[in-house]
């Protein structure tokens, strides 16, 4: 288990929530969006409502996942 993961597991639920809020604020500040990705297979899909600043309906930031090891 990485040191970063051990640190996260060692936090209380309230501390994790506070850190998650900070991460969300940083994500939004960097141009991230909470808008859902469009789903062309959905009967509720409405391409005319997509925001023009999203490339191919997706935010320009990518989330990278770290391994647990």
PDB file of N, CA, C and O in Angstrom:
ATOM      1  N   UNK A   1       0.851  -1.173   0.000  1.00  0.00           N
ATOM      2  CA  UNK A   1       0.000   0.000   0.000  1.00  0.00           C
ATOM      3  C   UNK A   1       0.902   1.243   0.000  1.00  0.00           C
ATOM      4  O   UNK A   1       1.840   1.333   0.792  1.00  0.00           O
ATOM      5  N   UNK A   2       0.616   2.187  -0.882  1.00  0.00           N
ATOM      6  CA  UNK A   2       1.445   3.389  -0.986  1.00  0.00           C
ATOM      7  C   UNK A   2       1.240   4.291   0.231  1.00  0.00           C
ATOM      8  O   UNK A   2       0.230   4.201   0.929  1.00  0.00           O
ATOM      9  N   UNK A   3       2.214   5.153   0.466  1.00  0.00           N
ATOM     10  CA  UNK A   3       2.123   6.093   1.584  1.00  0.00           C
ATOM     11  C   UNK A   3       0.927   7.021   1.430  1.00  0.00           C
ATOM     12  O   UNK A   3       0.263   7.355   2.411  1.00  0.00           O
ATOM     13  N   UNK A   4       0.653   7.436   0.195  1.00  0.00           N
ATOM     14  CA  UNK A   4      -0.486   8.323  -0.060  1.00  0.00           C
ATOM     15  C   UNK A   4      -1.789   7.618   0.308  1.00  0.00           C
ATOM     16  O   UNK A   4      -2.672   8.225   0.914  1.00  0.00           O
ATOM     17  N   UNK A   5      -1.914   6.347  -0.053  1.00  0.00           N
ATOM     18  CA  UNK A   5      -3.125   5.581   0.262  1.00  0.00           C
ATOM     19  C   UNK A   5      -3.247   5.379   1.776  1.00  0.00           C
ATOM     20  O   UNK A   5      -4.338   5.502   2.334  1.00  0.00           O
ATOM     21  N   UNK A   6      -2.130   5.069   2.437  1.00  0.00           N
ATOM     22  CA  UNK A   6      -2.149   4.894   3.896  1.00  0.00           C
ATOM     23  C   UNK A   6      -2.592   6.179   4.592  1.00  0.00           C
ATOM     24  O   UNK A   6      -3.345   6.144   5.566  1.00  0.00           O
ATOM     25  N   UNK A   7      -2.114   7.312   4.080  1.00  0.00           N
ATOM     26  CA  UNK A   7      -2.507   8.596   4.655  1.00  0.00           C
ATOM     27  C   UNK A   7      -4.015   8.803   4.515  1.00  0.00           C
ATOM     28  O   UNK A   7      -4.676   9.241   5.457  1.00  0.00           O
ATOM     29  N   UNK A   8      -4.556   8.486   3.330  1.00  0.00           N
ATOM     30  CA  UNK A   8      -5.995   8.667   3.083  1.00  0.00           C
ATOM     31  C   UNK A   8      -6.824   7.758   3.999  1.00  0.00           C
ATOM     32  O   UNK A   8      -7.820   8.195   4.576  1.00  0.00           O
ATOM     33  N   UNK A   9      -6.410   6.501   4.126  1.00  0.00           N
ATOM     34  CA  UNK A   9      -7.138   5.551   4.964  1.00  0.00           C
ATOM     35  C   UNK A   9      -7.087   5.973   6.436  1.00  0.00           C
ATOM     36  O   UNK A   9      -8.018   5.706   7.196  1.00  0.00           O
ATOM     37  N   UNK A  10      -6.009   6.625   6.825  1.00  0.00           N
ATOM     38  CA  UNK A  10      -5.847   7.063   8.209  1.00  0.00           C
ATOM     39  C   UNK A  10      -6.677   8.284   8.585  1.00  0.00           C
ATOM     40  O   UNK A  10      -6.765   8.629   9.763  1.00  0.00           O
ATOM     41  N   UNK A  11      -7.286   8.941   7.605  1.00  0.00           N
ATOM     42  CA  UNK A  11      -8.103  10.119   7.892  1.00  0.00           C
ATOM     43  C   UNK A  11      -9.469   9.713   8.435  1.00  0.00           C
ATOM     44  O   UNK A  11      -9.971   8.625   8.150  1.00  0.00           O
ATOM     45  N   UNK A  12     -10.052  10.599   9.213  1.00  0.00           N
ATOM     46  CA  UNK A  12     -11.425  10.369   9.669  1.00  0.00           C
ATOM     47  C   UNK A  12     -12.358  10.672   8.505  1.00  0.00           C
ATOM     48  O   UNK A  12     -11.956  11.338   7.551  1.00  0.00           O
ATOM     49  N   UNK A  13     -13.594  10.194   8.567  1.00  0.00           N
ATOM     50  CA  UNK A  13     -14.549  10.505   7.500  1.00  0.00           C
ATOM     51  C   UNK A  13     -14.715  12.014   7.281  1.00  0.00           C
ATOM     52  O   UNK A  13     -14.839  12.460   6.140  1.00  0.00           O
ATOM     53  N   UNK A  14     -14.719  12.786   8.341  1.00  0.00           N
ATOM     54  CA  UNK A  14     -14.860  14.240   8.209  1.00  0.00           C
ATOM     55  C   UNK A  14     -13.638  14.848   7.513  1.00  0.00           C
ATOM     56  O   UNK A  14     -13.783  15.759   6.697  1.00  0.00           O
ATOM     57  N   UNK A  15     -12.442  14.353   7.828  1.00  0.00           N
ATOM     58  CA  UNK A  15     -11.230  14.844   7.162  1.00  0.00           C
ATOM     59  C   UNK A  15     -11.234  14.465   5.683  1.00  0.00           C
ATOM     60  O   UNK A  15     -10.833  15.267   4.838  1.00  0.00           O
ATOM     61  N   UNK A  16     -11.681  13.257   5.365  1.00  0.00           N
ATOM     62  CA  UNK A  16     -11.770  12.835   3.957  1.00  0.00           C
ATOM     63  C   UNK A  16     -12.757  13.710   3.199  1.00  0.00           C
ATOM     64  O   UNK A  16     -12.497  14.099   2.060  1.00  0.00           O
ATOM     65  N   UNK A  17     -13.880  14.018   3.821  1.00  0.00           N
ATOM     66  CA  UNK A  17     -14.882  14.869   3.183  1.00  0.00           C
ATOM     67  C   UNK A  17     -14.296  16.249   2.890  1.00  0.00           C
ATOM     68  O   UNK A  17     -14.496  16.788   1.802  1.00  0.00           O
ATOM     69  N   UNK A  18     -13.576  16.821   3.850  1.00  0.00           N
ATOM     70  CA  UNK A  18     -12.964  18.141   3.662  1.00  0.00           C
ATOM     71  C   UNK A  18     -11.940  18.104   2.532  1.00  0.00           C
ATOM     72  O   UNK A  18     -11.887  19.023   1.715  1.00  0.00           O
ATOM     73  N   UNK A  19     -11.128  17.048   2.478  1.00  0.00           N
ATOM     74  CA  UNK A  19     -10.143  16.927   1.394  1.00  0.00           C
ATOM     75  C   UNK A  19     -10.830  16.757   0.046  1.00  0.00           C
ATOM     76  O   UNK A  19     -10.385  17.311  -0.959  1.00  0.00           O
ATOM     77  N   UNK A  20     -11.917  15.990   0.028  1.00  0.00           N
ATOM     78  CA  UNK A  20     -12.662  15.795  -1.218  1.00  0.00           C
ATOM     79  C   UNK A  20     -13.235  17.120  -1.719  1.00  0.00           C
ATOM     80  O   UNK A  20     -13.244  17.382  -2.922  1.00  0.00           O
ATOM     81  N   UNK A  21     -13.709  17.950  -0.798  1.00  0.00           N
ATOM     82  CA  UNK A  21     -14.201  19.276  -1.186  1.00  0.00           C
ATOM     83  C   UNK A  21     -13.090  20.095  -1.832  1.00  0.00           C
ATOM     84  O   UNK A  21     -13.313  20.762  -2.842  1.00  0.00           O
ATOM     85  N   UNK A  22     -11.888  20.046  -1.248  1.00  0.00           N
ATOM     86  CA  UNK A  22     -10.747  20.779  -1.808  1.00  0.00           C
ATOM     87  C   UNK A  22     -10.423  20.277  -3.217  1.00  0.00           C
ATOM     88  O   UNK A  22     -10.156  21.074  -4.116  1.00  0.00           O
ATOM     89  N   UNK A  23     -10.446  18.974  -3.403  1.00  0.00           N
ATOM     90  CA  UNK A  23     -10.156  18.387  -4.716  1.00  0.00           C
ATOM     91  C   UNK A  23     -11.193  18.847  -5.731  1.00  0.00           C
ATOM     92  O   UNK A  23     -10.843  19.175  -6.865  1.00  0.00           O
ATOM     93  N   UNK A  24     -12.468  18.877  -5.340  1.00  0.00           N
ATOM     94  CA  UNK A  24     -13.527  19.313  -6.242  1.00  0.00           C
ATOM     95  C   UNK A  24     -13.342  20.773  -6.637  1.00  0.00           C
ATOM     96  O   UNK A  24     -13.514  21.118  -7.806  1.00  0.00           O
ATOM     97  N   UNK A  25     -12.996  21.634  -5.690  1.00  0.00           N
ATOM     98  CA  UNK A  25     -12.775  23.048  -5.983  1.00  0.00           C
ATOM     99  C   UNK A  25     -11.630  23.199  -6.988  1.00  0.00           C
ATOM    100  O   UNK A  25     -11.732  23.990  -7.927  1.00  0.00           O
ATOM    101  N   UNK A  26     -10.547  22.450  -6.798  1.00  0.00           N
ATOM    102  CA  UNK A  26      -9.411  22.509  -7.724  1.00  0.00           C
ATOM    103  C   UNK A  26      -9.814  22.006  -9.112  1.00  0.00           C
ATOM    104  O   UNK A  26      -9.414  22.588 -10.120  1.00  0.00           O
ATOM    105  N   UNK A  27     -10.591  20.945  -9.169  1.00  0.00           N
ATOM    106  CA  UNK A  27     -11.046  20.385 -10.441  1.00  0.00           C
ATOM    107  C   UNK A  27     -11.875  21.406 -11.212  1.00  0.00           C
ATOM    108  O   UNK A  27     -11.666  21.597 -12.410  1.00  0.00           O
ATOM    109  N   UNK A  28     -12.810  22.061 -10.537  1.00  0.00           N
ATOM    110  CA  UNK A  28     -13.655  23.072 -11.179  1.00  0.00           C
ATOM    111  C   UNK A  28     -12.797  24.266 -11.623  1.00  0.00           C
ATOM    112  O   UNK A  28     -13.003  24.799 -12.713  1.00  0.00           O
ATOM    113  N   UNK A  29     -11.842  24.688 -10.788  1.00  0.00           N
ATOM    114  CA  UNK A  29     -10.974  25.826 -11.120  1.00  0.00           C
ATOM    115  C   UNK A  29     -10.127  25.542 -12.362  1.00  0.00           C
ATOM    116  O   UNK A  29      -9.762  26.469 -13.086  1.00  0.00           O
ATOM    117  N   UNK A  30      -9.816  24.286 -12.610  1.00  0.00           N
ATOM    118  CA  UNK A  30      -9.006  23.915 -13.770  1.00  0.00           C
ATOM    119  C   UNK A  30      -9.855  23.663 -15.010  1.00  0.00           C
ATOM    120  O   UNK A  30      -9.343  23.205 -16.031  1.00  0.00           O
ATOM    121  N   UNK A  31     -11.146  23.959 -14.925  1.00  0.00           N
ATOM    122  CA  UNK A  31     -12.003  23.819 -16.095  1.00  0.00           C
ATOM    123  C   UNK A  31     -12.829  22.553 -16.121  1.00  0.00           C
ATOM    124  O   UNK A  31     -13.507  22.279 -17.112  1.00  0.00           O
ATOM    125  N   UNK A  32     -12.789  21.780 -15.061  1.00  0.00           N
ATOM    126  CA  UNK A  32     -13.589  20.561 -14.999  1.00  0.00           C
ATOM    127  C   UNK A  32     -15.071  20.893 -14.946  1.00  0.00           C
ATOM    128  O   UNK A  32     -15.453  22.012 -14.605  1.00  0.00           O
ATOM    129  N   UNK A  33     -15.887  19.935 -15.279  1.00  0.00           N
ATOM    130  CA  UNK A  33     -17.327  20.142 -15.312  1.00  0.00           C
ATOM    131  C   UNK A  33     -18.041  18.998 -14.616  1.00  0.00           C
ATOM    132  O   UNK A  33     -17.579  17.858 -14.631  1.00  0.00           O
ATOM    133  N   UNK A  34     -19.165  19.315 -14.010  1.00  0.00           N
ATOM    134  CA  UNK A  34     -19.988  18.286 -13.385  1.00  0.00           C
ATOM    135  C   UNK A  34     -21.111  17.842 -14.311  1.00  0.00           C
ATOM    136  O   UNK A  34     -21.940  17.010 -13.943  1.00  0.00           O
ATOM    137  N   UNK A  35     -21.131  18.407 -15.518  1.00  0.00           N
ATOM    138  CA  UNK A  35     -22.140  18.001 -16.494  1.00  0.00           C
ATOM    139  C   UNK A  35     -21.892  16.547 -16.887  1.00  0.00           C
ATOM    140  O   UNK A  35     -20.742  16.152 -17.079  1.00  0.00           O
ATOM    141  N   UNK A  36     -22.943  15.750 -17.007  1.00  0.00           N
ATOM    142  CA  UNK A  36     -22.744  14.354 -17.407  1.00  0.00           C
ATOM    143  C   UNK A  36     -22.303  14.255 -18.866  1.00  0.00           C
ATOM    144  O   UNK A  36     -22.606  15.130 -19.677  1.00  0.00           O
ATOM    145  N   UNK A  37     -21.592  13.192 -19.185  1.00  0.00           N
ATOM    146  CA  UNK A  37     -21.215  12.947 -20.574  1.00  0.00           C
ATOM    147  C   UNK A  37     -22.481  12.615 -21.359  1.00  0.00           C
ATOM    148  O   UNK A  37     -23.361  11.926 -20.844  1.00  0.00           O
ATOM    149  N   UNK A  38     -22.584  13.097 -22.600  1.00  0.00           N
ATOM    150  CA  UNK A  38     -23.765  12.772 -23.398  1.00  0.00           C
ATOM    151  C   UNK A  38     -23.824  11.275 -23.704  1.00  0.00           C
ATOM    152  O   UNK A  38     -22.794  10.618 -23.857  1.00  0.00           O
ATOM    153  N   UNK A  39     -25.025  10.758 -23.788  1.00  0.00           N
ATOM    154  CA  UNK A  39     -25.231   9.349 -24.092  1.00  0.00           C
ATOM    155  C   UNK A  39     -26.137   9.251 -25.311  1.00  0.00           C
ATOM    156  O   UNK A  39     -27.359   9.304 -25.177  1.00  0.00           O
ATOM    157  N   UNK A  40     -25.552   9.108 -26.502  1.00  0.00           N
ATOM    158  CA  UNK A  40     -26.363   9.077 -27.715  1.00  0.00           C
ATOM    159  C   UNK A  40     -27.326   7.897 -27.784  1.00  0.00           C
ATOM    160  O   UNK A  40     -28.233   7.897 -28.616  1.00  0.00           O
ATOM    161  N   UNK A  41     -27.149   6.892 -26.928  1.00  0.00           N
ATOM    162  CA  UNK A  41     -28.069   5.762 -26.938  1.00  0.00           C
ATOM    163  C   UNK A  41     -29.286   5.993 -26.041  1.00  0.00           C
ATOM    164  O   UNK A  41     -30.228   5.200 -26.046  1.00  0.00           O
ATOM    165  N   UNK A  42     -29.258   7.080 -25.274  1.00  0.00           N
ATOM    166  CA  UNK A  42     -30.360   7.369 -24.369  1.00  0.00           C
ATOM    167  C   UNK A  42     -31.524   8.023 -25.110  1.00  0.00           C
ATOM    168  O   UNK A  42     -31.303   8.856 -25.990  1.00  0.00           O
ATOM    169  N   UNK A  43     -32.757   7.659 -24.769  1.00  0.00           N
ATOM    170  CA  UNK A  43     -33.907   8.328 -25.396  1.00  0.00           C
ATOM    171  C   UNK A  43     -34.030   9.788 -24.937  1.00  0.00           C
ATOM    172  O   UNK A  43     -34.780  10.563 -25.531  1.00  0.00           O
ATOM    173  N   UNK A  44     -33.304  10.158 -23.893  1.00  0.00           N
ATOM    174  CA  UNK A  44     -33.344  11.525 -23.378  1.00  0.00           C
ATOM    175  C   UNK A  44     -32.198  12.376 -23.905  1.00  0.00           C
ATOM    176  O   UNK A  44     -32.049  13.532 -23.507  1.00  0.00           O
ATOM    177  N   UNK A  45     -31.390  11.816 -24.794  1.00  0.00           N
ATOM    178  CA  UNK A  45     -30.249  12.536 -25.354  1.00  0.00           C
ATOM    179  C   UNK A  45     -30.734  13.704 -26.201  1.00  0.00           C
ATOM    180  O   UNK A  45     -31.594  13.540 -27.067  1.00  0.00           O
ATOM    181  N   UNK A  46     -30.176  14.884 -25.946  1.00  0.00           N
ATOM    182  CA  UNK A  46     -30.549  16.079 -26.705  1.00  0.00           C
ATOM    183  C   UNK A  46     -29.273  16.820 -27.106  1.00  0.00           C
ATOM    184  O   UNK A  46     -28.825  17.701 -26.372  1.00  0.00           O
ATOM    185  N   UNK A  47     -28.677  16.483 -28.257  1.00  0.00           N
ATOM    186  CA  UNK A  47     -27.413  17.095 -28.664  1.00  0.00           C
ATOM    187  C   UNK A  47     -27.461  18.619 -28.707  1.00  0.00           C
ATOM    188  O   UNK A  47     -26.433  19.265 -28.502  1.00  0.00           O
ATOM    189  N   UNK A  48     -28.618  19.206 -28.966  1.00  0.00           N
ATOM    190  CA  UNK A  48     -28.704  20.674 -29.042  1.00  0.00           C
ATOM    191  C   UNK A  48     -28.491  21.333 -27.679  1.00  0.00           C
ATOM    192  O   UNK A  48     -28.302  22.547 -27.609  1.00  0.00           O
ATOM    193  N   UNK A  49     -28.520  20.552 -26.594  1.00  0.00           N
ATOM    194  CA  UNK A  49     -28.294  21.130 -25.268  1.00  0.00           C
ATOM    195  C   UNK A  49     -26.864  20.960 -24.789  1.00  0.00           C
ATOM    196  O   UNK A  49     -26.521  21.438 -23.708  1.00  0.00           O
ATOM    197  N   UNK A  50     -26.016  20.289 -25.571  1.00  0.00           N
ATOM    198  CA  UNK A  50     -24.626  20.116 -25.167  1.00  0.00           C
ATOM    199  C   UNK A  50     -23.932  21.460 -25.134  1.00  0.00           C
ATOM    200  O   UNK A  50     -24.201  22.334 -25.959  1.00  0.00           O
ATOM    201  N   UNK A  51     -23.047  21.617 -24.184  1.00  0.00           N
ATOM    202  CA  UNK A  51     -22.293  22.865 -24.072  1.00  0.00           C
ATOM    203  C   UNK A  51     -21.198  22.887 -25.145  1.00  0.00           C
ATOM    204  O   UNK A  51     -20.521  21.879 -25.351  1.00  0.00           O
ATOM    205  N   UNK A  52     -21.018  24.018 -25.825  1.00  0.00           N
ATOM    206  CA  UNK A  52     -20.021  24.082 -26.903  1.00  0.00           C
ATOM    207  C   UNK A  52     -18.578  24.011 -26.415  1.00  0.00           C
ATOM    208  O   UNK A  52     -17.685  23.703 -27.205  1.00  0.00           O
ATOM    209  N   UNK A  53     -18.322  24.289 -25.132  1.00  0.00           N
ATOM    210  CA  UNK A  53     -16.942  24.277 -24.650  1.00  0.00           C
ATOM    211  C   UNK A  53     -16.455  22.869 -24.301  1.00  0.00           C
ATOM    212  O   UNK A  53     -15.323  22.707 -23.845  1.00  0.00           O
ATOM    213  N   UNK A  54     -17.283  21.864 -24.506  1.00  0.00           N
ATOM    214  CA  UNK A  54     -16.863  20.498 -24.248  1.00  0.00           C
ATOM    215  C   UNK A  54     -16.476  19.832 -25.570  1.00  0.00           C
ATOM    216  O   UNK A  54     -17.250  19.823 -26.526  1.00  0.00           O
ATOM    217  N   UNK A  55     -15.285  19.285 -25.602  1.00  0.00           N
ATOM    218  CA  UNK A  55     -14.817  18.603 -26.814  1.00  0.00           C
ATOM    219  C   UNK A  55     -15.487  17.249 -26.912  1.00  0.00           C
ATOM    220  O   UNK A  55     -15.323  16.407 -26.029  1.00  0.00           O
ATOM    221  N   UNK A  56     -16.231  17.034 -27.964  1.00  0.00           N
ATOM    222  CA  UNK A  56     -16.930  15.774 -28.188  1.00  0.00           C
ATOM    223  C   UNK A  56     -17.814  15.403 -26.998  1.00  0.00           C
ATOM    224  O   UNK A  56     -18.003  14.223 -26.700  1.00  0.00           O
ATOM    225  N   UNK A  57     -18.355  16.418 -26.321  1.00  0.00           N
ATOM    226  CA  UNK A  57     -19.239  16.160 -25.198  1.00  0.00           C
ATOM    227  C   UNK A  57     -18.525  15.787 -23.911  1.00  0.00           C
ATOM    228  O   UNK A  57     -19.171  15.428 -22.926  1.00  0.00           O
ATOM    229  N   UNK A  58     -17.208  15.866 -23.908  1.00  0.00           N
ATOM    230  CA  UNK A  58     -16.442  15.484 -22.717  1.00  0.00           C
ATOM    231  C   UNK A  58     -15.584  16.655 -22.260  1.00  0.00           C
ATOM    232  O   UNK A  58     -15.167  17.488 -23.065  1.00  0.00           O
ATOM    233  N   UNK A  59     -15.329  16.707 -20.974  1.00  0.00           N
ATOM    234  CA  UNK A  59     -14.454  17.743 -20.430  1.00  0.00           C
ATOM    235  C   UNK A  59     -13.037  17.532 -20.962  1.00  0.00           C
ATOM    236  O   UNK A  59     -12.662  16.419 -21.328  1.00  0.00           O
ATOM    237  N   UNK A  60     -12.269  18.597 -21.000  1.00  0.00           N
ATOM    238  CA  UNK A  60     -10.932  18.503 -21.565  1.00  0.00           C
ATOM    239  C   UNK A  60      -9.928  17.895 -20.591  1.00  0.00           C
ATOM    240  O   UNK A  60      -8.821  17.544 -21.000  1.00  0.00           O
ATOM    241  N   UNK A  61     -10.281  17.762 -19.325  1.00  0.00           N
ATOM    242  CA  UNK A  61      -9.371  17.161 -18.359  1.00  0.00           C
ATOM    243  C   UNK A  61      -9.599  15.659 -18.295  1.00  0.00           C
ATOM    244  O   UNK A  61     -10.724  15.175 -18.423  1.00  0.00           O
ATOM    245  N   UNK A  62      -8.516  14.940 -18.095  1.00  0.00           N
ATOM    246  CA  UNK A  62      -8.637  13.501 -17.940  1.00  0.00           C
ATOM    247  C   UNK A  62      -8.304  13.148 -16.494  1.00  0.00           C
ATOM    248  O   UNK A  62      -7.404  13.737 -15.895  1.00  0.00           O
ATOM    249  N   UNK A  63      -9.017  12.205 -15.953  1.00  0.00           N
ATOM    250  CA  UNK A  63      -8.710  11.721 -14.614  1.00  0.00           C
ATOM    251  C   UNK A  63      -7.805  10.520 -14.753  1.00  0.00           C
ATOM    252  O   UNK A  63      -8.093   9.598 -15.516  1.00  0.00           O
ATOM    253  N   UNK A  64      -6.710  10.531 -14.016  1.00  0.00           N
ATOM    254  CA  UNK A  64      -5.778   9.419 -14.042  1.00  0.00           C
ATOM    255  C   UNK A  64      -5.937   8.631 -12.764  1.00  0.00           C
ATOM    256  O   UNK A  64      -5.995   9.203 -11.676  1.00  0.00           O
ATOM    257  N   UNK A  65      -6.006   7.336 -12.890  1.00  0.00           N
ATOM    258  CA  UNK A  65      -6.164   6.486 -11.718  1.00  0.00           C
ATOM    259  C   UNK A  65      -4.813   5.922 -11.322  1.00  0.00           C
ATOM    260  O   UNK A  65      -4.017   5.503 -12.164  1.00  0.00           O
ATOM    261  N   UNK A  66      -4.580   5.922 -10.046  1.00  0.00           N
ATOM    262  CA  UNK A  66      -3.349   5.331  -9.536  1.00  0.00           C
ATOM    263  C   UNK A  66      -3.625   3.921  -9.040  1.00  0.00           C
ATOM    264  O   UNK A  66      -4.707   3.626  -8.531  1.00  0.00           O
ATOM    265  N   UNK A  67      -2.662   3.082  -9.192  1.00  0.00           N
ATOM    266  CA  UNK A  67      -2.806   1.722  -8.704  1.00  0.00           C
ATOM    267  C   UNK A  67      -2.798   1.682  -7.187  1.00  0.00           C
ATOM    268  O   UNK A  67      -2.305   2.608  -6.543  1.00  0.00           O
ATOM    269  N   UNK A  68      -3.329   0.640  -6.626  1.00  0.00           N
ATOM    270  CA  UNK A  68      -3.402   0.509  -5.178  1.00  0.00           C
ATOM    271  C   UNK A  68      -2.058   0.092  -4.572  1.00  0.00           C
ATOM    272  O   UNK A  68      -1.898   0.104  -3.352  1.00  0.00           O
ATOM    273  N   UNK A  69      -1.109  -0.270  -5.409  1.00  0.00           N
ATOM    274  CA  UNK A  69       0.141  -0.812  -4.888  1.00  0.00           C
ATOM    275  C   UNK A  69       1.223   0.143  -4.853  1.00  0.00           C
ATOM    276  O   UNK A  69       2.330  -0.193  -4.434  1.00  0.00           O
TER     277      UNK A  69
END
